Amino acid sequence: MMQSFHDALMITGFVFAMMLLIEYLNVLTMGEWQQWIARYRWRQLLVAAFLGAIPGCLGAFVVVTMYTHRIVTLGAVVAAMIATSGDEAFVMLAMIPRQALFLTGVLFAVGAVAGALTDMMARRRLIPVPATCEEIQWHVAEDCQCFPRGRIRQQWRECSLARGVLAVALGLFIIAILSGRVGPSTWNWGRVTMLIVAALSLFIVATVPDHFLEEHLWHHVARRHVPRLFLWTLGALLVIHVLIDTLHLEASISEAGWLVLVGACLIGLIPESGPHLLFVTLYAQGSLPLSILLASSIVQDGHGMLPMLASSRRDFIIVKVINFVVGLACGAIGLALGW
């Protein structure tokens, strides 16, 4: 249970910090970076698939954050979630490095194609953006100056409640990362990335003017998104913890290839880094064909989709269903071809 709390804290803290960075960057550039990504559909899909292919869940969190801010489409989320293998990517790189690189390339290509097909369908049937998050808004430079020279010290002398709360929260989050209580226990690129993102967010909170902090960071990000994000993430992790401990999913794996394929895809629906390791281990031991590992990798997304629960449960289900269908189809084709 404590591990679920730590994981929920890590996910919420990182997504919150990413939201602050996106809000800051969008206001700083007056939306130019958002327009650069959103201008071409294939650019969105390739960027999202690339972020998803990065080992760990951080890239997937970034894509979900951009989606909730209406920067990328639903197809981009599909591309990222198919391309990602979550934390299991680190295990695959350690156990089966050559196959892991090949699998990552296949997932990238499948994700981009599936994302494009999803967006084609979304034009007629699906709403490609959630209705729960307002679009990012920006004002003229004098209202939303990001770095007010000469006024930063005065802002801290008259520190508002919002600035104090955000600064303390981010400071504690940084301490938790440094001590290993939140995030990876060893120093790797994931831990360094989390620390850099959190430090940049603390710099933003410490330097932006009161108007920017109150309107963009406090009301839009902290009060609207963070409580709901944390509660949904923690609730999902606790349910997953109970299901895995009580059902013992490892014992239900059959030796029959087609049944294992369906079971791998069903287990892949669980938004958790962990169950997928069973199939990684079985493949590394030569007990499973690559097609089943591919199907499992397509459907599962580690913790990547948990932030979507706080934004749109409907879109969470849509993405998981699409990934399940794509994974089952690719796995079935692979099994039929004998690999």
C-alpha distance (Angstrom), angle and dihedral (degrees) to the residues before:
residue distance angle dihedral
M1 . . .
M2 3.80 . .
Q3 3.81 89.4 .
S4 3.81 89.0 55.0
F5 3.81 89.4 51.5
H6 3.82 91.5 49.6
D7 3.81 91.7 48.0
A8 3.81 91.5 48.7
L9 3.81 90.0 49.1
M10 3.80 91.5 49.4
I11 3.81 93.9 48.5
T12 3.80 93.8 44.6
G13 3.80 92.9 45.9
F14 3.78 94.6 49.5
V15 3.81 95.2 44.2
F16 3.81 90.3 47.1
A17 3.81 90.9 50.8
M18 3.81 90.6 47.9
M19 3.80 89.9 50.4
L20 3.80 89.9 53.8
L21 3.80 91.1 50.2
I22 3.80 92.9 47.9
E23 3.80 92.1 47.7
Y24 3.82 90.8 48.3
L25 3.80 94.3 45.9
N26 3.78 92.4 47.0
V27 3.80 93.6 52.0
L28 3.81 92.3 41.3
T29 3.81 92.2 54.1
M30 3.81 94.9 33.5
G31 3.81 88.6 -121.0
E32 3.81 96.4 -54.1
W33 3.84 94.7 128.6
Q34 3.80 90.3 48.5
Q35 3.79 89.8 52.5
W36 3.81 91.0 48.4
I37 3.81 91.4 56.6
A38 3.80 96.4 38.0
R39 3.81 97.2 44.2
Y40 3.80 95.5 82.7
R41 3.79 124.1 35.1
W42 3.80 95.0 -147.1
R43 3.80 90.4 50.8
Q44 3.80 89.2 57.3
L45 3.79 92.1 48.2
L46 3.80 95.3 47.9
V47 3.80 93.5 45.6
A48 3.82 91.0 47.7
A49 3.82 92.8 47.0
F50 3.81 90.2 48.5
L51 3.81 92.2 51.1
G52 3.79 90.0 47.4
A53 3.80 92.0 50.3
I54 3.81 91.3 58.5
P55 3.84 107.6 103.0
G56 3.79 113.5 -101.0
C57 3.79 131.0 26.6
L58 3.81 99.8 -79.2
G59 3.81 95.7 92.6
A60 3.80 91.0 48.9
F61 3.81 89.9 51.0
V62 3.81 89.6 53.4
V63 3.82 91.9 53.3
V64 3.81 92.4 48.7
T65 3.80 89.3 49.2
M66 3.81 91.1 51.9
Y67 3.80 89.6 47.6
T68 3.80 93.3 53.4
H69 3.83 87.3 52.2
R70 3.82 91.1 51.8
I71 3.79 93.6 -115.2
V72 3.82 97.4 121.8
T73 3.80 133.3 26.7
L74 3.78 132.4 -110.8
G75 3.80 88.4 -100.9
A76 3.80 89.5 60.7
V77 3.81 89.3 55.8
V78 3.81 90.0 50.3
A79 3.82 90.0 50.0
A80 3.80 92.3 50.1
M81 3.81 95.0 46.2
I82 3.80 93.1 48.9
A83 3.81 91.4 47.2
T84 3.80 94.8 48.4
S85 3.79 124.8 85.1
G86 3.79 94.2 -179.7
D87 3.78 118.3 -145.3
E88 3.79 89.9 -23.5
A89 3.82 87.8 76.8
F90 3.81 88.7 73.6
V91 3.80 90.7 53.0
M92 3.80 92.4 48.4
L93 3.80 91.5 49.4
A94 3.79 88.7 52.8
M95 3.82 98.0 43.1
I96 3.82 103.6 31.0
P97 3.85 107.0 12.0
R98 3.82 97.7 166.0
Q99 3.80 94.0 47.3
A100 3.81 90.3 42.4
L101 3.82 92.2 57.9
F102 3.80 91.2 46.9
L103 3.81 91.0 47.6
T104 3.81 91.3 49.8
G105 3.80 90.9 54.1
V106 3.81 91.5 49.7
L107 3.81 91.9 47.9
F108 3.82 90.4 50.1
A109 3.81 92.0 53.3
V110 3.82 94.9 43.2
G111 3.81 90.9 47.2
A112 3.80 93.7 52.0
V113 3.81 92.9 49.0
A114 3.82 93.8 44.4
G115 3.80 90.1 48.1
A116 3.80 91.4 52.6
L117 3.81 91.5 50.0
T118 3.80 90.5 48.1
D119 3.81 91.9 54.1
M120 3.81 90.6 48.6
M121 3.81 89.3 54.6
A122 3.81 92.6 42.1
R123 3.78 92.2 62.9
R124 3.77 89.9 69.1
R125 3.80 107.1 22.1
L126 3.77 113.1 17.5
I127 3.78 135.7 52.7
P128 3.81 104.0 -126.2
V129 3.79 94.9 -153.4
P130 3.82 131.2 50.1
A131 3.76 119.6 -111.7
T132 3.79 94.6 -143.6
C133 3.80 98.0 76.6
E134 3.76 123.5 60.4
E135 3.77 119.0 -135.1
I136 3.78 117.0 -94.7
Q137 3.75 110.2 -94.5
W138 3.77 128.8 -157.4
H139 3.77 132.9 -172.3
V140 3.75 135.8 -159.8
A141 3.79 117.4 -55.4
E142 3.79 96.3 -105.2
D143 3.81 91.1 57.2
C144 3.82 96.1 44.6
Q145 3.77 104.3 31.7
C146 3.78 104.5 163.6
F147 3.80 99.9 -156.8
P148 3.83 112.7 28.8
R149 3.79 104.2 -165.5
G150 3.80 114.1 -144.3
R151 3.82 94.7 15.5
I152 3.80 102.6 72.6
R153 3.82 95.2 88.0
Q154 3.80 91.0 47.9
Q155 3.81 90.4 50.7
W156 3.80 90.1 57.1
R157 3.80 92.5 46.7
E158 3.80 86.8 56.5
C159 3.79 93.9 35.2
S160 3.79 113.3 178.9
L161 3.78 123.8 -138.5
A162 3.81 91.1 -111.5
R163 3.81 93.5 53.6
G164 3.79 92.2 46.4
V165 3.80 94.5 48.9
L166 3.81 94.2 46.7
A167 3.82 93.1 45.4
V168 3.80 93.1 49.7
A169 3.81 92.6 45.2
L170 3.80 93.0 50.4
G171 3.81 91.3 43.6
L172 3.80 90.9 54.3
F173 3.79 90.2 45.9
I174 3.82 90.3 54.1
I175 3.82 90.8 48.7
A176 3.81 89.8 50.2
I177 3.81 90.5 51.7
L178 3.81 92.6 47.8
S179 3.80 91.8 49.3
G180 3.80 93.4 46.6
R181 3.80 94.1 -119.7
V182 3.81 90.7 119.4
G183 3.80 124.8 38.5
P184 3.82 126.3 -2.8
S185 3.81 114.8 0.9
T186 3.81 92.2 -141.8
W187 3.78 130.6 53.3
N188 3.80 107.0 -95.2
W189 3.78 135.3 137.4
G190 3.81 91.3 -83.0
R191 3.78 93.0 56.0
V192 3.80 92.2 44.6
T193 3.82 90.9 49.0
M194 3.80 92.3 50.9
L195 3.80 90.6 48.9
I196 3.82 93.2 49.7
V197 3.81 92.9 47.6
A198 3.81 92.1 47.8
A199 3.83 92.2 47.0
L200 3.81 92.0 50.2
S201 3.80 89.9 49.0
L202 3.80 90.6 51.7
F203 3.81 89.5 50.8
I204 3.81 89.3 52.1
V205 3.80 92.9 50.1
A206 3.80 90.7 47.1
T207 3.81 96.6 50.8
V208 3.81 111.1 30.1
P209 3.83 117.9 99.5
D210 3.78 121.3 -103.6
H211 3.80 93.7 -103.0
F212 3.79 92.7 55.4
L213 3.79 92.9 43.9
E214 3.80 95.5 47.6
E215 3.81 99.2 42.0
H216 3.80 102.3 35.1
L217 3.80 109.0 22.7
W218 3.79 105.0 28.6
H219 3.81 106.0 34.0
H220 3.81 99.5 28.9
V221 3.81 102.7 35.7
A222 3.81 111.9 17.6
R223 3.81 102.4 37.3
R224 3.79 98.9 33.5
H225 3.79 103.8 38.8
V226 3.81 112.2 21.0
P227 3.86 102.4 63.1
R228 3.79 93.1 45.8
L229 3.80 92.0 43.6
F230 3.81 93.3 51.6
L231 3.81 95.8 45.4
W232 3.80 94.6 47.9
T233 3.80 92.7 45.0
L234 3.80 93.9 47.3
G235 3.80 92.0 45.6
A236 3.79 92.7 50.2
L237 3.81 92.5 48.0
L238 3.81 92.3 49.4
V239 3.80 91.8 50.3
I240 3.81 90.7 48.1
H241 3.81 90.4 49.0
V242 3.80 92.2 53.0
L243 3.82 94.1 45.1
I244 3.78 94.4 50.1
D245 3.81 94.3 45.9
T246 3.79 94.6 46.6
L247 3.82 101.9 37.1
H248 3.83 97.7 39.3
L249 3.79 94.1 -147.8
E250 3.80 92.2 -168.3
A251 3.81 90.7 69.5
S252 3.83 92.4 54.6
I253 3.81 94.9 64.3
S254 3.79 110.7 115.5
E255 3.75 128.4 -156.2
A256 3.81 92.0 -129.1
G257 3.82 107.4 105.9
W258 3.82 99.1 -141.3
L259 3.80 93.1 45.1
V260 3.80 90.3 48.1
L261 3.81 89.2 50.7
V262 3.80 92.3 54.4
G263 3.81 90.9 43.4
A264 3.80 91.8 49.8
C265 3.80 91.4 51.9
L266 3.81 92.1 46.7
I267 3.81 91.9 49.5
G268 3.80 88.2 46.9
L269 3.82 88.3 64.5
I270 3.81 88.4 70.1
P271 3.83 106.6 99.6
E272 3.78 93.3 -136.9
S273 3.79 138.9 104.5
G274 3.79 105.2 -127.2
P275 3.82 116.1 52.4
H276 3.81 91.0 67.4
L277 3.81 89.2 62.5
L278 3.81 88.3 74.6
F279 3.81 90.7 66.6
V280 3.79 92.9 42.3
T281 3.80 89.7 54.6
L282 3.81 94.1 44.9
Y283 3.81 90.8 50.2
A284 3.80 92.7 47.4
Q285 3.81 88.1 52.6
G286 3.80 91.2 50.9
S287 3.82 94.0 -112.1
L288 3.81 96.4 116.8
P289 3.81 134.0 44.1
L290 3.80 120.9 -118.1
S291 3.81 91.4 -111.3
I292 3.82 92.1 67.5
L293 3.80 92.2 47.0
L294 3.82 88.5 49.9
A295 3.81 92.0 50.5
S296 3.78 91.8 48.3
S297 3.82 91.2 47.9
I298 3.81 91.7 50.8
V299 3.80 94.9 51.1
Q300 3.80 100.0 39.5
D301 3.80 120.6 70.1
G302 3.79 104.2 176.1
H303 3.79 110.0 -131.6
G304 3.80 90.7 -30.0
M305 3.81 97.1 109.6
L306 3.81 98.2 43.5
P307 3.84 94.1 90.8
M308 3.82 88.0 55.8
L309 3.80 89.3 64.9
A310 3.79 88.9 66.7
S311 3.80 91.9 48.6
S312 3.80 106.1 39.3
R313 3.79 126.0 -9.4
R314 3.80 88.7 -170.2
D315 3.80 93.3 57.4
F316 3.81 90.4 43.6
I317 3.81 89.2 58.9
I318 3.81 92.8 43.7
V319 3.81 93.4 53.5
K320 3.80 93.1 45.6
V321 3.82 92.0 49.3
I322 3.82 91.8 49.1
N323 3.79 91.6 49.0
F324 3.81 91.0 47.0
V325 3.82 91.9 53.2
V326 3.82 92.7 45.8
G327 3.81 92.5 46.6
L328 3.79 94.1 47.2
A329 3.81 91.4 47.9
C330 3.81 94.3 48.5
G331 3.80 91.7 45.6
A332 3.81 92.3 48.8
I333 3.80 91.6 50.4
G334 3.79 90.0 48.6
L335 3.80 93.4 49.6
A336 3.81 91.1 47.2
L337 3.80 89.5 52.9
G338 3.79 91.0 48.6
W339 3.81 101.5 -113.7
